[in-house]
Amino acid sequence: MAASLLALAVAFLLGAGAGVDRGAAAAVDVEGAEVTYGSVVKLMHEKTKHRLHSHDVPYGSGSGQQSVTGFPEGDDSNSYWIIRPTPDSSARQGDAIETGSIIRLQHMRTRRWLHSHLHASPLSGNLEVSCFGGEQLSDTGDYWRLEIEGSGKVWKRDQKVRLRHIDTGGYLHSHNKKYNRLGGGQQEASVVFERSELRIFGWQPRAFISQLTQAIAQLVEPPVERLPTQA
């Protein structure tokens, strides 16, 4: 099993972000800005420089749910995720997110939740990461605990973080194992359990939209394809 762990961080786009709303949107570098509930983010794996990504392409094995990958290009709208609290939380949109908080990540285009479970991932045999459910359907397999690296207590743009899956106890992860039959150089995302090399792995800040509007959410989903069972 690969030892690298997925740590995450975010940078900010104000307005409707490149690849989301094709209108004018400017990337803004806001050092130290807080990441809040309702923020729309892109999360980039520091080691491989791939963004956490999903699309309406089911796995051909395992759960058969919507697949999640790492994507190399920065301008793809399928790499946007909305940060949500859990349904029983008192947190509201715009609230800061503290280390230790349990969050959900909703894929902006398909409206499904970043999810894991005990199915094996296709390439490495780690735990599969998928997208599951929808606006009215979510369970604890969608819950992730935020762990901020270093001394910070509130998630900010320039902080690396890890996401620990509540149900399995593993960490969101990626590596350079690529799907040969899936276009664009996409690589596997999975959940792993090893923590021995945390110091050398992280995610670097990339795109962020501070507030999600209903207009941005009206995106057309691509045709359904099926992800091959093997690379």
N, C-alpha and C positions, 0 to 999 in steps of 0.2 A: 504494500500500500504506500502511495506517495506520502511524504512527510510534510509537504508544504500546507499551510493553512491560509484560508482566504481572509485577508484583512481588508477593510474598506475605508474609503474616505471620499469626500465630494467637493466639487467646485461648483460655481454658480452661474446660471444663465438667468437673466431677468427678462420677462416677457414670455414669448412662446417658443423658445429654443429651436435651434437648427434641427431640421428633420421632423419637427412636430407640427408647427405651423409654418408654412413656407413663406410667411411674411417676414418683415424686418425684425430681427432679434439680435441683440448684441451680447456677446460673452463678457461678463463682468468679473474681474478678479477681486474678490472681497475677502481679504485675509482675515481669518478668525471669525467669520460670520457663522451664526448658529444654524444648524440643521434642525428643522422643526417638523412636527406632525403636519401632514399635508404637502410637504415639500416633494418635488419630483426630481429624482436624481439619476445620474449614471454612475455606476460603481466599477472602477477599473482595478483589475488584479495587478499589483505592483510588479511582480516578477515577470509575467508574460505580456503585460500591457493590453490584455483583452478585457472588454466590458462584459458585465453580466447581462445576458441577453435571452430573450425568448421569442417565440413566433408560434403560429397556429399549426405546428407540425408535431404530431404525436410520436412518442417512442414506439418503435417496432417490437420492443420486448419490454419486460418488466411490467410497470403499471399501465402502459399505454396512454398515460396522461401527456399533456403538452410538454414538449421538451424544453430544457434550459441549457444554454451553452455559454461559452466565452466567445465574443465576437471582436475581431481585430480593428474594425473601423470605428471612428468616433462619431460619425454623422448619421448613424442608423437609428430611426425612431423606435425600433423594437428593443432598444436598450434602456428605455425610460421606465422607472419604477416610482410609485407613489408610496411614501412612508405613512403607515396607518397605525393607530393604537389597536389593542385587542378590544373586542366588543364590550367587555366588562370593565374597561379602564375609564377613569374619570378624565383622562387627557383629552384636550380639544385641539382642533387645527390651529397651528401657530404656536403651540406650547413647545418649549425646549425639550430635548430628549436626553435624559441622564444615563450615565453608564449603569448597567444592570436592568434597564427598562426592557420589557418584552414588547416587541414590535412586529408588524406584518409588512411585507413588501408586495404591493399590488402592481402587476404588469399593466402599464398604462394602455397599451393598444388592445389587449384581449380581456382585461379586467379580472384575470385570474391571479391567484396568490402564489408567491414563492413557497414551495412545499417540499417536505422530504418524508421518508418512511423507510421501511425495511427492504424494499426492492433493491436489487443490486444495480449499480450504474453500468451502462453498456460496455465501456472500454476498460475500466480499471477494476471493476468489482467492488468499488466502494459503495456507499449508499446513493441511490438515485436522487437527484434534485429535479423537481418538475414544477409545473404550474397547475393549480387545482382550483375548482369551485368557481365563484363569481360573487357579484355584489351581495347576494342573499345566501351564499353558501361558503362557509369557512369553518375549519376545525383546528384543533391544537397542532396538527401537522404543519400549519402555516405560521407557528409562533417561533420567534427567534430572539434570543437575549443579546442585547448590545453590550460588547465589552470594549471600552476605549483603551487603547494602549497609552501608557504613561500616566501622568498625574491628573489629567483632565477629568472633570466630572460631568460636563455637558458636551454633547457631540457638536464639534465645530468643523468647518471646512478643512482645516489643515491637520486634523487628527486622524490617524489610522485607527481602524476598529476591526474587531472580529464579530462574526455572527454565529452564536451557538444555538443549535436546534434544540428546542425544548423537549420534544418527545424522545429523541434518540441520544441527546447529549453530545453529538458530534458537531464539527465546525464546517461552515460553508467554505468551499475550497475549489481551486481550479489548477490545472497543469497543462503541459503542452501536448497531451494526447489528443490528436485531431481526428475528426470524422472525415474520412477520405471521400465519402459519397455525399457529403453535405457541403454546399458551396461556401465560398468566402473564408476558408481557413478556420472554420469554427472548431473550438476545442471543448472537451468535456468539463462540465461543472458537476461536483459531487459533494457529499458530506464525508469527512474523515474524523478520526479520533485522536491522532497523534499530535502532541504539543511540543515536541522536542526542539523544533527549529523556529519557534515563533519570532525570534529576533531578526531573521533575515527575510521574512515575508510580510507583505502588507498590500494595501490598496492605496492608490494615489487619487487625489481629487480630480474630478472631471465635471460633467455638466450638472447644473442644478437650476430648477425653476422654483421660485419662492412660494408662489401660490398657484394652485391648479384651478382653471376655470372650466365651465361646462363646454365652452367652445372648443378648447383643446381636446377634450375627451371624445369628441365626435370624429373618430378615425375609422376608416374602412379596413376591416380585417382582410388579410390575404387569403387566397384559396387554400384549402386543407391539403397538405401533403403528408407523407408518412416517413419518419426517420428510419433509415435502415437499421437492422439489428446489429450489424457490425460495421466497423470503419472500412 
